[in-house]
Amino acid sequence: MRIVVALIFAGILVSLGSALLYLIKDHGTGKRTVKALTWRIGLSVSLFLLLLLAHQLGWIESTGITYRVR
């Protein structure tokens, strides 16, 4: 599961980097920037839904945040 999450996260970063590169090269006039950002949004939503599904199926467990009052 960690590998899948890491690969999707890497895809998000690559898409964001390519959007920046297209924005610089095309001076904001091309459609490649929008396409790359659309891919980033799609990958981000997919990652979020995958994590929700994995939690529901018991593949991952939430550990919670430990909080101690002194």
Backbone hydrogen bonds, N-H to C=O, Kabsch-Sander energy under -0.5 kcal/mol:
donor,donor_aa,acceptor,acceptor_aa,energy
5,V,1,M,-2.4
6,A,2,R,-2.5
7,L,3,I,-2.5
8,I,4,V,-2.4
9,F,5,V,-2.5
10,A,6,A,-2.4
11,G,7,L,-2.2
12,I,8,I,-2.0
13,L,9,F,-2.1
14,V,10,A,-2.5
15,S,11,G,-2.4
16,L,12,I,-2.2
17,G,13,L,-2.4
18,S,14,V,-2.6
19,A,15,S,-2.1
20,L,16,L,-1.9
21,L,17,G,-2.3
22,Y,18,S,-2.8
23,L,19,A,-2.2
24,I,20,L,-2.0
25,K,21,L,-2.6
26,D,22,Y,-2.8
27,H,23,L,-0.7
28,G,23,L,-0.7
29,T,26,D,-1.5
35,K,31,K,-2.1
36,A,32,R,-2.3
37,L,33,T,-2.3
38,T,34,V,-2.1
39,W,35,K,-2.0
40,R,36,A,-1.9
41,I,37,L,-2.2
42,G,38,T,-2.4
43,L,39,W,-2.6
44,S,40,R,-2.4
45,V,41,I,-2.6
46,S,42,G,-2.2
47,L,43,L,-2.5
48,F,44,S,-2.2
49,L,45,V,-2.6
50,L,46,S,-2.5
51,L,47,L,-2.3
52,L,48,F,-2.1
53,L,49,L,-2.6
54,A,50,L,-2.7
55,H,51,L,-1.9
56,Q,52,L,-2.3
57,L,53,L,-2.4
58,G,54,A,-0.5
58,G,55,H,-0.7
59,W,54,A,-2.0
60,I,54,A,-1.2
66,T,64,G,-0.6
70,R,68,R,-0.5
